Amino acid sequence: MKKNMGTTDRIIRLVLAAVFGYLYFGNVVTGTLGLVLVILGGVFALTSLVSFCPLYKLVGMNTCAVKQ
């Protein structure tokens, strides 16, 4: 897998994953919406850790800095 996520994108995804986790485990958001947020947060965390987003690959997007 070729990396297609830049540092800023990865940090934003990790912060969102942490916020989603806090909302669910802090019982702020419960039920189906809470589970959706936890799953989405898990996907965000995983993709940011491996620096690869399959959706970016499908649409041809790349947020990595260009090497010169």
Stockholm file with secondary structure:
# STOCKHOLM 1.0

chainA/1-68         MKKNMGTTDRIIRLVLAAVFGYLYFGNVVTGTLGLVLVILGGVFALTSLVSFCPLYKLVGMNTCAVKQ
#=GR chainA/1-68 SS CCCCCCHHHHHHHHHHHHHHHHHHHTTSSCHHHHHHHHHHHHHHHHHHHHTCCHHHHHHTCCCSCCCC
#=GC SS_cons        CCCCCCHHHHHHHHHHHHHHHHHHHTTSSCHHHHHHHHHHHHHHHHHHHHTCCHHHHHHTCCCSCCCC
//
